[in-house]
Amino acid sequence: YLFFTGEKIGAREAERYGFIERVVPREQLREATLEIADKIAAKSAAMIRIAKEALNGIEDGNLEDKYRWEQGFTLQAYNEADSAETRRAFVEKRDAKF
């Protein structure tokens, strides 16, 4: 609806719809941003790159074609060394180390 009508909504409504992660007071913005950045930085850099490319590429186009295109990233991710480390960590009940 918003995409096609161009209507604007406020931050709280965008948060409610799940369009944004969270709304924080301006004085807490840096702290909240760094908290999210730390969570992302703790992940595999290779997996973050793959996820970003996949997400950036599925915006427009034929849904079935984009789904098939995205599945290539799933195979690529599975073949990464970090994926094997993640599976080992899961089995060994420990945090993955990247």
C-alpha positions in Angstrom: 0.0 0.0 0.0 2.6 2.5 1.0 4.9 1.6 -1.9 2.1 2.3 -4.5 0.4 5.3 -2.8 3.5 7.1 -1.6 1.8 7.9 1.7 4.1 8.8 4.6 4.0 7.2 8.0 5.7 8.0 11.3 8.6 6.1 12.9 6.4 4.4 15.5 4.0 3.1 12.8 7.0 2.0 10.7 8.3 0.1 13.7 4.9 -1.5 14.3 4.9 -2.8 10.7 8.4 -4.1 11.1 9.9 -1.7 8.5 12.5 -0.5 11.0 14.3 -2.2 13.8 13.5 0.2 16.6 12.8 3.8 17.6 15.0 5.4 20.2 15.4 8.9 21.6 18.0 11.0 19.8 20.3 10.9 22.8 20.3 7.0 22.7 20.9 6.8 18.9 24.6 6.3 19.0 24.5 3.6 21.7 21.7 1.7 19.9 23.5 2.0 16.6 26.7 0.6 18.0 24.8 -2.2 19.7 23.4 -3.3 16.4 26.7 -2.9 14.6 28.5 -5.0 17.3 25.9 -7.8 16.7 26.5 -7.7 13.0 30.3 -7.4 13.3 30.3 -10.6 15.4 28.9 -12.6 12.5 30.8 -14.0 9.6 31.9 -11.3 7.2 31.5 -13.7 4.3 28.0 -14.5 5.3 27.1 -10.8 5.8 28.4 -10.0 2.2 26.3 -12.9 0.7 23.2 -11.8 2.6 23.6 -8.2 1.6 24.0 -9.1 -2.1 21.0 -11.5 -2.0 18.8 -8.9 -0.3 19.8 -6.1 -2.6 19.1 -8.2 -5.6 15.5 -9.4 -4.8 13.8 -6.0 -4.8 12.4 -6.0 -8.3 11.8 -8.5 -11.1 10.0 -11.7 -11.6 9.5 -13.4 -8.2 10.2 -16.9 -9.3 13.4 -15.8 -11.1 14.5 -13.9 -8.1 13.8 -16.9 -5.8 15.9 -19.1 -8.0 18.7 -16.5 -8.1 18.7 -16.2 -4.3 19.0 -19.9 -4.0 22.4 -19.7 -5.6 23.5 -17.6 -2.5 22.3 -20.4 -0.3 24.6 -22.9 -2.0 27.5 -20.3 -1.9 26.9 -19.7 1.8 26.8 -23.5 2.5 30.2 -23.9 0.8 31.9 -21.2 2.9 34.3 -22.2 5.6 32.4 -20.1 8.1 29.3 -22.2 7.4 31.2 -25.3 8.4 32.4 -23.6 11.6 28.8 -22.6 12.4 27.6 -26.2 12.0 30.4 -27.5 14.2 29.7 -24.9 16.8 26.1 -25.9 16.8 26.9 -29.6 17.3 29.5 -28.7 20.0 27.0 -26.4 21.7 29.4 -23.4 21.6 29.5 -20.0 19.9 31.0 -19.9 16.4 34.4 -18.3 16.0 35.0 -16.2 12.9 
